[in-house]
Structure formats: structure tokens, C-alpha cells
Amino acid sequence: MTITVNTATLKQQLSHYLGLASQGRNVLITSHKRIVARLLGEDGDSRLPLREPTVPASAVADIGGFGFKHDPLAEIAKERSAR
């Protein structure tokens, strides 16, 4: 079953329409009576794939100037080891 909604209503009730899409219903989004987008529900486990880093964490060591309270390299290493 396909449901059509305009952008203004979608903005007001986004959670509702996301719920419908997650139940497997197609939601067509319109603007000025023209279809501009479509929400499609996913089947099963729809987690995004985990990619390997393309640049080592040590590459950001020389950037500096961000005023981090903690060492960003240690935070990145901690986060990566938790995966």
C-alpha cells in the first residue's frame, strides 16, 4: 500500500511516516502535487556496514588547534577497540 503525503505534513508528523515506512509501507512525498521523494521500509537487519578506516588515527595528530579536553587519538582508539 502506498501513502502520499506533502512536505509540510511530513515535517509535522515525521515520526509517524517513518513508522509507516518501517512497517513496509511506501510513502510518497510530494511538493506542489509532484512527487519529490519516496520512503521505503527495509526488511530485516538494516544496519549500515562497518568500513575499515582509510586513514590511520595517527594522521590527525599533526592537525591540532581544536582545543580538545582529551587526546583525540586515544578517544578514536578507544572507540575502535569497542567495535
C-alpha positions in Angstrom: 0.0 0.0 0.0 1.4 3.4 -1.0 0.7 6.5 1.1 1.1 10.0 -0.3 2.0 13.0 2.0 3.0 16.6 1.3 6.2 18.0 2.7 4.5 20.3 5.2 2.6 17.4 6.8 5.6 15.2 6.7 7.6 17.7 8.6 4.9 17.9 11.3 4.5 14.2 11.6 7.8 12.7 10.6 7.9 10.0 13.2 4.5 8.7 12.1 5.6 8.4 8.5 8.9 6.9 9.4 7.0 4.3 11.4 4.8 3.5 8.4 7.9 3.1 6.2 9.5 0.8 8.8 6.3 -1.4 8.7 7.0 -1.9 5.0 4.6 0.7 3.5 5.8 3.0 0.7 5.4 6.7 1.5 5.5 9.1 -1.5 6.5 12.7 -0.6 5.0 15.5 -2.7 5.6 19.2 -3.1 3.2 21.2 -5.1 1.4 18.0 -6.2 4.6 16.5 -7.7 6.5 13.5 -6.2 9.9 14.6 -4.9 10.9 11.7 -2.8 10.0 8.2 -1.5 10.4 6.5 1.8 10.9 2.7 1.6 11.0 0.4 4.5 13.9 -2.1 5.0 13.5 -5.8 5.6 15.4 -7.5 8.4 18.5 -6.1 10.0 19.2 -2.8 8.2 22.3 -1.7 10.0 24.9 0.1 7.9 28.0 -1.8 7.0 31.1 -1.1 9.1 34.0 0.1 6.9 37.7 -0.1 7.7 39.3 3.3 8.2 41.1 4.7 5.2 43.5 6.9 7.1 45.2 5.8 10.4 44.2 7.7 13.5 47.8 8.9 13.9 47.2 11.1 10.8 45.2 13.6 12.8 47.9 14.1 15.4 49.5 16.9 13.5 46.3 18.9 12.9 46.0 20.4 16.4 44.3 23.6 17.3 40.9 22.2 18.2 41.2 22.6 22.0 40.2 19.0 22.9 40.0 18.3 26.6 41.2 14.7 25.9 43.6 13.3 23.4 41.5 12.7 20.3 43.8 9.8 19.2 43.1 8.0 22.5 39.4 8.5 22.1 39.4 7.2 18.5 41.5 4.1 19.5 39.1 3.5 22.5 36.0 3.8 20.2 37.6 1.5 17.6 38.6 -1.2 20.1 35.0 -1.3 21.4 33.7 -2.5 18.0 
